[in-house]
Amino acid sequence: MIRDKTVSISARKDSASRSIDGVLRLPSRYAMFREWQPSFVYHSDLGIPMKDLRKITKWLKEYGSNMIDASELSGKLQELGAGNRKSGQPSSMSER
């Protein structure tokens, strides 16, 4: 029932590949998940400190809720990038 009603994929290989009535049932978005999975990276691979990622998340939520506009979001991101360059942090934000 869980496999039929959710998008969960079993961690155990034998459970994940078990077929029911000779038919392997996969979540409807399984192919999309398999396509995206190789693009997942660790936060540390971004070269942005965790405290800055939290700020970015907050600003993106504000932008998504129409609390700030695109120019204000852009200004905050540029400020954050400039501050990181001054403090010796990786400048990966400004290079993208």
Beta strands, then each sheet from edge to edge (+ up, - down):
end
